[in-house]
Amino acid sequence: MKKLFTTLTVLAALSLSAQNLLTNPSFESDFTGWASGPAASYTAPTVVTGGAQDGNKSVAYNSPSATTGFFQNVPVTSGESYTISFWYKASGDDSDARLWSIFKDAAGTPVYTTEATTEDPFRTNDGYLPTTSAWTFHTATMPAGPGATNLDVAFRAYTGGTASFDNVLAYTGTMSVGDVNNFANGVKMNTVVTNKLTLQLPERATVDIYTIEGKLVSSNRVDNNGSVDTNSLAKGVYVVKVSNGYATTTQKIVKK
């Protein structure tokens, strides 16, 4: 049967003209670059293998006995605007997880762009991340206040709940819709498969295959003109998700 190649459509995408400031943003190197804290009593989350939003690993807290959290400190420039974006899952009583990131000066003293936490998206506007059982995207942007030289990109989890995090970005720069479209237009695949799914990619990407019901059945890092073994998949319709960490595209395929 002649292979049919199709260009993927954009499901949810974000592309940047600036580099991610974070080390190990998707936890593929476990917890390297991150630390428990910033409070001394906080503990590190568990690194979870499988079912990640990006790649093969994520981090999670499962029913902590007290407020806890983790962070990574990055350099910033006063007056520049910064964006933090990430994917998360949370369950419990709707007060289980939040972003709690703070600019600091060279001495480590907090520099608040606004004193009111309700007006600070880096502190989740003094609220919590909505409960969700599926990976959900969240983004926040704030300018670095006078004297700010660094930023704690920090997350909190609360007693009794569960919270998972993956694919964290911290950057300054503009978001480019054109770059997102370029990625989507550059990703092609055979939509009818037997023993393998072959992809044309503009760059190395994560390729996830889901059942129509949303169950993840395959996750691989794939290079341009690479393939994913589909021998073990039952006949039927599947959804393929391709992500480069900033842009995500999806396409239905049929396994014969």
Backbone as CSV, one residue per row, in Angstrom:
resi,resn,N_x,N_y,N_z,CA_x,CA_y,CA_z,C_x,C_y,C_z
1,MET,0.848,-1.196,0.000,0.000,0.000,0.000,0.883,1.244,0.000
2,LYS,0.544,2.190,-0.826,1.320,3.423,-0.905,1.209,4.193,0.400
3,LYS,2.356,4.657,0.890,2.354,5.414,2.137,1.741,6.793,1.911
4,LEU,0.910,7.187,2.833,0.328,8.514,2.787,0.981,9.357,3.858
5,PHE,1.664,10.438,3.449,2.301,11.334,4.392,1.428,12.567,4.563
6,THR,1.344,13.039,5.765,0.515,14.207,6.034,1.213,15.124,7.008
7,THR,0.949,16.392,6.887,1.492,17.369,7.811,0.620,17.442,9.047
8,LEU,1.231,17.444,10.214,0.472,17.490,11.456,-0.124,18.864,11.669
9,THR,-1.225,18.913,12.403,-1.833,20.168,12.790,-1.420,20.512,14.199
10,VAL,-1.397,21.799,14.501,-0.963,22.241,15.818,-2.084,22.046,16.818
11,LEU,-1.803,21.320,17.905,-2.766,21.160,18.993,-2.532,22.211,20.052
12,ALA,-1.296,22.313,20.524,-0.949,23.328,21.514,0.518,23.595,21.334
13,ALA,0.886,24.858,21.189,2.281,25.105,20.845,2.801,26.377,21.466
14,LEU,4.096,26.363,21.678,4.787,27.528,22.186,6.189,27.486,21.627
15,SER,6.615,28.579,20.990,7.967,28.608,20.461,8.628,29.888,20.913
16,LEU,9.909,29.825,21.132,10.613,30.935,21.733,11.753,31.397,20.867
17,SER,12.035,32.696,20.929,13.209,33.215,20.245,14.374,33.297,21.208
18,ALA,14.189,32.871,22.453,15.255,32.915,23.455,15.457,31.526,24.041
19,GLN,16.608,31.331,24.623,16.982,30.024,25.150,16.398,29.795,26.536
20,ASN,16.021,28.557,26.807,15.563,28.189,28.137,16.711,28.359,29.128
21,LEU,16.458,29.060,30.227,17.496,29.324,31.221,17.753,28.129,32.133
22,LEU,16.864,27.165,32.122,16.942,26.052,33.063,17.810,24.903,32.558
23,THR,18.453,24.242,33.496,19.175,22.998,33.238,18.242,21.818,33.491
24,ASN,18.283,20.817,32.613,17.489,19.604,32.807,16.003,19.934,33.014
25,PRO,15.390,20.652,32.071,14.017,21.126,32.265,12.956,20.037,32.255
26,SER,13.260,18.888,31.651,12.277,17.801,31.573,12.657,16.595,32.427
27,PHE,13.657,16.769,33.299,14.038,15.754,34.292,14.516,14.445,33.658
28,GLU,14.995,14.525,32.416,15.537,13.322,31.780,16.850,12.902,32.429
29,SER,17.520,13.858,33.103,18.726,13.535,33.885,18.389,13.480,35.366
30,ASP,17.205,12.933,35.659,16.686,12.836,37.026,16.556,14.228,37.647
31,PHE,17.128,14.470,38.821,16.912,15.743,39.516,18.115,16.682,39.359
32,THR,19.029,16.359,38.466,20.223,17.176,38.245,19.848,18.616,37.900
33,GLY,20.490,19.573,38.573,20.230,20.984,38.323,19.172,21.584,39.217
34,TRP,18.353,20.745,39.832,17.290,21.192,40.727,17.685,20.901,42.172
35,ALA,16.925,21.455,43.112,17.191,21.223,44.530,15.889,21.300,45.304
36,SER,15.824,20.587,46.421,14.688,20.769,47.318,14.802,22.147,47.945
37,GLY,13.665,22.752,48.247,13.706,24.076,48.840,12.792,25.049,48.114
38,PRO,12.984,26.364,48.340,14.132,26.949,49.047,14.094,26.837,50.570
39,ALA,12.953,26.468,51.162,12.935,26.269,52.611,13.733,25.014,52.962
40,ALA,14.471,25.060,54.065,15.336,23.938,54.453,14.547,22.670,54.745
41,SER,13.294,22.812,55.155,12.484,21.644,55.507,11.902,20.933,54.287
42,TYR,11.979,21.553,53.125,11.386,20.957,51.930,12.195,19.744,51.462
43,THR,11.518,18.804,50.850,12.161,17.589,50.345,12.028,17.516,48.826
44,ALA,12.924,16.776,48.207,12.903,16.637,46.754,11.748,15.742,46.314
45,PRO,11.167,16.011,45.167,10.125,15.134,44.636,10.725,13.822,44.135
46,THR,9.872,12.868,43.879,10.288,11.590,43.296,10.386,11.721,41.783
47,VAL,11.452,11.193,41.207,11.562,11.141,39.749,10.765,9.936,39.261
48,VAL,9.814,10.180,38.373,8.919,9.135,37.877,9.295,8.795,36.435
49,THR,9.478,7.526,36.155,9.790,7.066,34.807,8.533,6.511,34.149
50,GLY,8.222,7.031,32.954,7.030,6.606,32.233,5.879,7.564,32.448
51,GLY,5.088,7.776,31.405,3.914,8.633,31.500,4.217,10.107,31.597
52,ALA,5.430,10.514,31.218,5.817,11.923,31.301,5.138,12.737,30.210
53,GLN,5.085,14.052,30.411,4.546,14.920,29.362,5.530,15.066,28.221
54,ASP,6.820,15.087,28.557,7.872,15.232,27.555,8.985,14.242,27.885
55,GLY,9.442,13.490,26.911,10.468,12.495,27.184,9.910,11.340,27.985
56,ASN,10.716,10.825,28.912,10.324,9.625,29.650,10.219,9.831,31.154
57,LYS,10.590,11.030,31.649,10.606,11.242,33.092,9.910,12.541,33.482
58,SER,9.385,12.546,34.690,8.799,13.736,35.309,9.094,13.641,36.800
59,VAL,8.642,14.629,37.577,8.800,14.556,39.031,7.439,14.695,39.691
60,ALA,7.313,14.121,40.896,6.011,14.116,41.554,6.151,14.065,43.067
61,TYR,5.167,14.662,43.731,4.960,14.494,45.169,3.670,13.705,45.351
62,ASN,3.691,12.726,46.228,2.515,11.903,46.492,2.169,11.974,47.971
63,SER,1.137,12.741,48.283,0.641,12.902,49.652,1.736,13.302,50.636
64,PRO,2.397,14.431,50.416,3.414,14.868,51.387,2.775,15.150,52.741
65,SER,3.547,14.963,53.799,3.029,15.151,55.157,3.069,16.604,55.594
66,ALA,3.729,17.448,54.809,3.810,18.876,55.107,4.098,19.619,53.807
67,THR,3.937,20.933,53.845,4.261,21.745,52.671,5.705,21.494,52.243
68,THR,5.907,21.324,50.957,7.239,21.024,50.443,7.408,21.654,49.066
69,GLY,8.594,21.498,48.483,8.799,22.087,47.170,10.211,21.914,46.659
70,PHE,10.421,22.386,45.432,11.746,22.319,44.813,11.929,23.528,43.910
71,PHE,13.192,23.786,43.521,13.458,24.994,42.734,14.764,24.860,41.968
72,GLN,14.964,25.824,41.061,16.245,26.024,40.389,16.444,27.527,40.238
73,ASN,17.626,28.002,40.585,17.930,29.431,40.520,18.584,29.762,39.181
74,VAL,18.099,30.827,38.532,18.644,31.243,37.238,18.947,32.740,37.268
75,PRO,19.917,33.209,36.477,20.241,34.636,36.437,19.205,35.416,35.632
76,VAL,18.945,36.648,36.052,18.025,37.525,35.329,18.606,38.928,35.259
77,THR,17.977,39.769,34.451,18.369,41.166,34.312,17.216,42.052,34.739
78,SER,17.467,42.958,35.639,16.433,43.872,36.123,15.795,44.619,34.958
79,GLY,14.473,44.704,34.982,13.743,45.416,33.944,13.268,44.541,32.802
80,GLU,13.869,43.362,32.639,13.431,42.431,31.597,12.220,41.633,32.088
81,SER,11.347,41.257,31.159,10.216,40.397,31.504,10.594,38.938,31.297
82,TYR,10.144,38.093,32.205,10.463,36.664,32.154,9.178,35.842,32.179
83,THR,9.233,34.734,31.496,8.102,33.806,31.455,8.528,32.455,32.012
84,ILE,7.682,31.890,32.846,7.841,30.515,33.317,6.657,29.723,32.776
85,SER,6.933,28.627,32.112,5.861,27.746,31.657,6.207,26.313,32.035
86,PHE,5.183,25.510,32.204,5.392,24.118,32.612,4.112,23.329,32.407
87,TRP,4.229,22.021,32.520,3.085,21.118,32.495,2.957,20.473,33.875
88,TYR,1.733,20.254,34.313,1.529,19.716,35.660,0.276,18.854,35.713
89,LYS,0.195,18.047,36.769,-1.025,17.354,37.176,-1.163,17.549,38.682
90,ALA,-2.387,17.665,39.177,-2.598,17.849,40.615,-3.937,17.247,41.017
91,SER,-3.972,16.651,42.202,-5.222,16.106,42.719,-5.270,16.289,44.222
92,GLY,-6.485,16.329,44.747,-6.678,16.536,46.178,-7.862,17.436,46.433
93,ASP,-7.633,18.518,47.196,-8.745,19.393,47.588,-8.666,20.767,46.938
94,ASP,-8.026,20.872,45.773,-7.882,22.133,45.029,-6.927,23.119,45.687
95,SER,-6.145,22.669,46.654,-5.105,23.523,47.239,-3.834,22.686,47.415
96,ASP,-3.436,22.036,46.309,-2.403,21.007,46.407,-1.079,21.370,45.750
97,ALA,-1.084,22.335,44.844,0.160,22.678,44.144,0.080,24.095,43.605
98,ARG,1.236,24.724,43.525,1.288,26.033,42.873,2.713,26.418,42.507
99,LEU,2.791,27.336,41.563,4.044,28.000,41.232,4.297,29.050,42.296
100,TRP,5.532,29.089,42.818,5.860,30.086,43.848,7.294,30.558,43.611
101,SER,7.462,31.365,42.575,8.782,31.783,42.105,9.034,33.240,42.453
102,ILE,10.252,33.533,42.903,10.560,34.864,43.439,11.881,35.379,42.873
103,PHE,11.855,36.629,42.391,13.093,37.316,42.014,13.871,37.673,43.279
104,LYS,15.208,37.709,43.167,16.053,38.074,44.301,17.181,38.989,43.846
105,ASP,17.755,39.725,44.811,18.925,40.539,44.493,20.193,39.727,44.752
106,ALA,21.343,40.359,44.580,22.620,39.647,44.703,22.845,39.089,46.101
107,ALA,22.202,39.685,47.107,22.346,39.213,48.485,21.342,38.118,48.832
108,GLY,20.463,37.786,47.895,19.462,36.760,48.146,18.179,37.285,48.751
109,THR,18.032,38.606,48.809,16.814,39.212,49.353,15.727,39.238,48.282
110,PRO,14.503,38.838,48.613,13.434,38.860,47.618,13.206,40.246,47.027
111,VAL,12.976,40.288,45.737,12.627,41.518,45.023,11.251,41.286,44.413
112,TYR,10.239,41.878,45.018,8.877,41.677,44.544,8.501,42.771,43.558
113,THR,8.106,42.374,42.359,7.635,43.346,41.379,6.351,43.984,41.872
114,THR,5.545,43.204,42.563,4.361,43.703,43.240,4.299,43.061,44.617
115,GLU,4.005,43.827,45.642,3.925,43.285,46.995,2.690,42.418,47.184
116,ALA,1.640,42.686,46.396,0.390,41.948,46.540,0.498,40.595,45.846
117,THR,0.448,39.514,46.611,0.542,38.186,46.001,-0.616,37.916,45.047
118,THR,-1.757,38.564,45.282,-2.909,38.366,44.402,-2.676,38.957,43.017
119,GLU,-1.648,39.793,42.879,-1.321,40.408,41.592,-0.037,39.829,41.000
120,ASP,0.454,38.742,41.570,1.740,38.173,41.170,1.549,36.780,40.559
121,PRO,1.558,36.663,39.221,1.374,35.345,38.603,2.508,34.374,38.889
122,PHE,3.710,34.892,39.251,4.795,33.989,39.636,4.524,33.347,40.995
123,ARG,3.562,33.892,41.739,3.120,33.277,42.989,1.664,32.826,42.860
124,THR,1.297,32.475,41.624,-0.021,31.929,41.287,-1.149,32.827,41.778
125,ASN,-0.882,34.140,41.810,-1.873,35.117,42.265,-2.479,34.729,43.609
126,ASP,-1.627,34.157,44.474,-2.016,33.708,45.808,-3.100,32.629,45.758
127,GLY,-3.162,31.930,44.619,-4.104,30.821,44.486,-3.356,29.519,44.280
128,TYR,-4.031,28.556,43.700,-3.456,27.234,43.478,-3.704,26.804,42.038
129,LEU,-2.920,25.855,41.591,-3.133,25.300,40.263,-4.399,24.450,40.276
130,PRO,-5.269,24.616,39.288,-6.509,23.831,39.268,-6.235,22.330,39.233
131,THR,-7.075,21.578,39.919,-6.951,20.124,39.923,-7.157,19.569,38.518
132,THR,-6.287,18.655,38.117,-6.411,18.019,36.809,-5.680,16.686,36.823
133,SER,-6.285,15.672,36.204,-5.656,14.354,36.131,-4.851,14.176,34.851
134,ALA,-4.968,15.130,33.927,-4.219,15.080,32.670,-3.140,16.155,32.680
135,TRP,-2.074,15.928,31.937,-1.031,16.946,31.841,-1.627,18.244,31.308
136,THR,-1.417,19.321,32.052,-2.027,20.611,31.742,-0.960,21.693,31.696
137,PHE,-1.049,22.561,30.697,-0.052,23.610,30.495,-0.391,24.839,31.328
138,HIS,0.636,25.444,31.939,0.466,26.676,32.707,1.616,27.617,32.384
139,THR,1.311,28.900,32.252,2.351,29.880,31.952,2.108,31.164,32.734
140,ALA,3.181,31.851,33.090,3.101,33.114,33.832,4.260,34.007,33.411
141,THR,3.995,35.314,33.337,5.021,36.283,32.928,5.063,37.436,33.921
142,MET,6.276,37.837,34.307,6.472,38.967,35.216,7.765,39.690,34.860
143,PRO,7.803,41.022,35.040,9.067,41.748,34.881,9.928,41.612,36.131
144,ALA,11.241,41.583,35.943,12.166,41.567,37.079,12.267,42.974,37.645
145,GLY,11.998,43.123,38.937,11.989,44.434,39.574,13.379,45.028,39.743
146,PRO,13.449,46.275,40.200,14.737,46.958,40.389,15.665,46.178,41.324
147,GLY,16.890,45.960,40.884,17.872,45.269,41.711,17.863,43.762,41.590
148,ALA,16.905,43.205,40.862,16.831,41.747,40.717,17.990,41.237,39.864
149,THR,18.666,40.199,40.341,19.773,39.588,39.593,19.561,38.098,39.349
150,ASN,18.613,37.491,40.064,18.374,36.058,39.900,16.928,35.725,40.238
151,LEU,16.525,34.531,39.864,15.141,34.104,40.043,15.109,32.653,40.502
152,ASP,14.381,32.403,41.584,14.091,31.030,41.991,12.866,30.549,41.220
153,VAL,13.067,29.655,40.276,11.947,29.008,39.593,11.506,27.874,40.510
154,ALA,10.416,28.105,41.232,10.085,27.236,42.364,8.633,26.767,42.324
155,PHE,8.431,25.560,42.825,7.113,24.944,42.892,6.860,24.431,44.302
156,ARG,5.588,24.479,44.702,5.206,23.971,46.014,4.139,22.896,45.878
157,ALA,4.177,21.948,46.810,3.128,20.940,46.944,2.687,20.932,48.401
158,TYR,1.418,20.571,48.628,0.847,20.739,49.958,0.326,19.419,50.530
159,THR,0.151,19.428,51.837,-0.166,18.230,52.609,-1.325,17.434,52.013
160,GLY,-1.076,16.146,51.797,-2.142,15.228,51.422,-2.488,15.152,49.954
161,GLY,-1.989,16.066,49.152,-2.327,16.050,47.734,-1.259,15.360,46.907
162,THR,-1.472,15.324,45.612,-0.450,14.838,44.691,-0.189,15.914,43.648
163,ALA,1.056,16.019,43.222,1.423,17.031,42.233,2.576,16.514,41.392
164,SER,2.444,16.635,40.079,3.484,16.213,39.143,3.863,17.389,38.255
165,PHE,5.146,17.449,37.854,5.636,18.553,37.031,6.558,18.018,35.946
166,ASP,6.535,18.696,34.787,7.409,18.293,33.681,7.556,19.453,32.700
167,ASN,8.614,19.375,31.890,8.815,20.275,30.752,8.726,21.741,31.179
168,VAL,9.624,22.145,32.064,9.615,23.497,32.637,10.503,24.422,31.800
169,LEU,9.992,25.602,31.482,10.754,26.604,30.741,10.818,27.890,31.542
170,ALA,11.957,28.574,31.475,12.104,29.923,32.028,12.920,30.710,31.017
171,TYR,12.382,31.820,30.561,13.043,32.524,29.468,12.598,33.984,29.403
172,THR,13.399,34.766,28.716,13.002,36.107,28.322,13.108,36.180,26.820
173,GLY,12.161,36.791,26.168,12.142,36.830,24.712,10.721,36.795,24.215
174,THR,10.574,36.749,22.914,9.258,36.783,22.304,8.844,35.398,21.853
175,MET,7.545,35.168,21.838,6.991,33.926,21.341,6.693,34.091,19.862
176,SER,7.096,33.149,19.054,6.965,33.249,17.611,5.976,32.225,17.081
177,VAL,4.825,32.704,16.604,3.851,31.811,15.988,4.425,31.212,14.716
178,GLY,5.235,32.011,13.998,5.849,31.516,12.772,6.732,30.318,13.021
179,ASP,7.510,30.355,14.113,8.377,29.230,14.436,7.564,27.986,14.782
180,VAL,6.435,28.190,15.468,5.554,27.073,15.796,5.036,26.425,14.518
181,ASN,4.560,27.259,13.586,4.040,26.730,12.333,5.128,26.027,11.534
182,ASN,6.343,26.557,11.569,7.450,25.921,10.860,7.700,24.516,11.392
183,PHE,7.612,24.355,12.708,7.800,23.022,13.289,6.695,22.080,12.826
184,ALA,5.445,22.543,12.917,4.313,21.702,12.524,4.399,21.312,11.055
185,ASN,4.755,22.273,10.212,4.836,21.997,8.779,5.984,21.062,8.434
186,GLY,6.985,20.998,9.305,8.141,20.155,9.040,8.009,18.731,9.534
187,VAL,6.910,18.430,10.225,6.700,17.085,10.770,5.715,16.325,9.887
188,LYS,6.173,15.202,9.348,5.322,14.383,8.487,5.489,12.916,8.869
189,MET,4.457,12.129,8.583,4.496,10.708,8.946,3.572,9.912,8.045
190,ASN,3.785,8.606,7.991,2.833,7.736,7.305,1.646,7.497,8.228
191,THR,0.454,7.781,7.736,-0.738,7.703,8.586,-1.382,6.324,8.585
192,VAL,-0.926,5.441,7.702,-1.345,4.043,7.721,-0.094,3.213,7.978
193,VAL,-0.078,2.470,9.094,1.139,1.764,9.491,0.870,0.277,9.666
194,THR,1.934,-0.490,9.540,1.876,-1.925,9.835,2.879,-2.250,10.935
195,ASN,4.172,-2.294,10.562,5.178,-2.661,11.567,5.989,-1.493,12.099
196,LYS,5.873,-0.311,11.460,6.608,0.840,11.974,5.983,2.149,11.511
197,LEU,6.185,3.169,12.334,5.776,4.538,12.026,7.038,5.321,11.696
198,THR,7.133,5.841,10.471,8.312,6.587,10.036,7.990,8.073,10.004
199,LEU,8.919,8.887,10.513,8.663,10.323,10.642,9.745,11.153,9.974
200,GLN,9.322,12.246,9.361,10.216,13.303,8.915,10.100,14.435,9.931
201,LEU,11.214,14.826,10.542,11.203,15.798,11.629,12.202,16.915,11.361
202,PRO,11.847,18.158,11.708,12.805,19.256,11.574,13.926,19.193,12.600
203,GLU,13.720,18.427,13.667,14.714,18.261,14.722,14.316,17.059,15.574
204,ARG,15.226,16.602,16.416,14.932,15.486,17.323,13.728,15.849,18.188
205,ALA,12.805,14.912,18.353,11.568,15.211,19.061,11.090,13.982,19.828
206,THR,10.179,14.229,20.767,9.523,13.152,21.501,8.268,12.739,20.751
207,VAL,8.125,11.453,20.484,6.971,10.929,19.762,6.202,9.993,20.690
208,ASP,4.996,10.392,21.060,4.129,9.591,21.925,2.958,9.061,21.112
209,ILE,2.576,7.825,21.361,1.416,7.229,20.707,0.382,6.895,21.777
210,TYR,-0.856,7.361,21.553,-1.945,7.152,22.501,-3.082,6.376,21.832
211,THR,-3.804,5.604,22.628,-5.059,5.039,22.146,-6.074,6.167,22.037
212,ILE,-7.170,5.901,21.355,-8.233,6.905,21.244,-8.778,7.265,22.620
213,GLU,-8.673,6.331,23.569,-9.153,6.592,24.936,-8.169,7.435,25.739
214,GLY,-6.994,7.706,25.173,-6.024,8.558,25.850,-4.944,7.821,26.615
215,LYS,-4.841,6.504,26.470,-3.803,5.735,27.160,-2.498,5.783,26.368
216,LEU,-1.412,6.152,27.050,-0.102,6.189,26.409,0.402,4.761,26.210
217,VAL,0.730,4.398,24.956,1.200,3.041,24.673,2.630,3.013,24.142
218,SER,3.182,4.178,23.791,4.551,4.226,23.284,5.094,5.633,23.441
219,SER,6.362,5.747,23.868,7.021,7.047,23.992,8.484,6.875,23.607
220,ASN,8.927,7.650,22.610,10.287,7.514,22.106,10.856,8.866,21.702
221,ARG,12.174,8.998,21.826,12.893,10.134,21.259,13.331,9.722,19.857
222,VAL,12.970,10.533,18.854,13.167,10.142,17.461,13.892,11.243,16.698
223,ASP,14.844,10.850,15.861,15.550,11.776,14.979,14.848,11.847,13.629
224,ASN,15.254,12.810,12.799,14.698,12.937,11.462,14.870,11.631,10.687
225,ASN,13.787,11.219,10.022,13.731,9.969,9.252,13.837,8.725,10.137
226,GLY,13.604,8.898,11.423,13.591,7.770,12.333,12.249,7.060,12.336
227,SER,12.200,5.920,13.009,10.986,5.110,13.039,10.662,4.663,14.454
228,VAL,9.392,4.379,14.679,8.908,3.806,15.934,8.309,2.444,15.615
229,ASP,8.712,1.427,16.337,8.205,0.070,16.134,6.743,-0.008,16.570
230,THR,5.858,-0.400,15.662,4.431,-0.504,15.976,3.928,-1.949,15.885
231,ASN,4.837,-2.913,15.838,4.445,-4.323,15.728,3.514,-4.759,16.849
232,SER,3.764,-4.237,18.052,3.002,-4.697,19.220,1.633,-4.033,19.349
233,LEU,1.361,-3.025,18.540,0.078,-2.326,18.631,-1.032,-3.153,17.993
234,ALA,-2.174,-3.201,18.659,-3.338,-3.863,18.077,-3.871,-3.034,16.910
235,LYS,-4.596,-3.666,16.014,-5.184,-2.936,14.900,-6.174,-1.904,15.424
236,GLY,-6.175,-0.740,14.794,-7.095,0.301,15.222,-6.552,1.689,14.964
237,VAL,-7.212,2.675,15.553,-6.857,4.083,15.371,-6.116,4.582,16.607
238,TYR,-5.051,5.330,16.387,-4.230,5.882,17.466,-3.980,7.367,17.209
239,VAL,-3.574,8.067,18.264,-3.186,9.473,18.149,-1.697,9.581,18.428
240,VAL,-0.970,10.207,17.506,0.465,10.426,17.660,0.694,11.879,18.056
241,LYS,1.454,12.083,19.123,1.816,13.432,19.568,3.317,13.609,19.397
242,VAL,3.713,14.691,18.719,5.127,14.986,18.488,5.445,16.323,19.132
243,SER,6.501,16.366,19.959,6.851,17.589,20.686,8.353,17.806,20.663
244,ASN,8.751,19.074,20.457,10.172,19.427,20.563,10.470,20.161,21.865
245,GLY,9.488,20.156,22.783,9.646,20.851,24.050,8.965,22.199,24.074
246,TYR,8.764,22.812,22.903,8.103,24.104,22.798,6.821,24.009,21.976
247,ALA,6.864,23.256,20.907,5.705,23.081,20.036,5.248,21.633,20.085
248,THR,3.941,21.447,20.040,3.368,20.106,20.076,2.344,19.967,18.961
249,THR,2.406,18.878,18.220,1.459,18.629,17.144,0.923,17.212,17.272
250,THR,-0.261,16.967,16.747,-0.872,15.643,16.848,-1.419,15.193,15.503
251,GLN,-1.550,13.880,15.348,-2.097,13.303,14.125,-2.654,11.916,14.418
252,LYS,-3.794,11.601,13.845,-4.340,10.253,13.946,-3.660,9.343,12.924
253,ILE,-3.418,8.092,13.329,-2.898,7.080,12.418,-3.756,5.829,12.532
254,VAL,-3.670,4.976,11.524,-4.398,3.711,11.524,-3.391,2.573,11.480
255,LYS,-3.497,1.652,12.444,-2.652,0.452,12.444,-3.419,-0.676,11.753
256,LYS,-2.835,-1.191,10.662,-3.454,-2.283,9.903,-3.008,-3.637,10.455
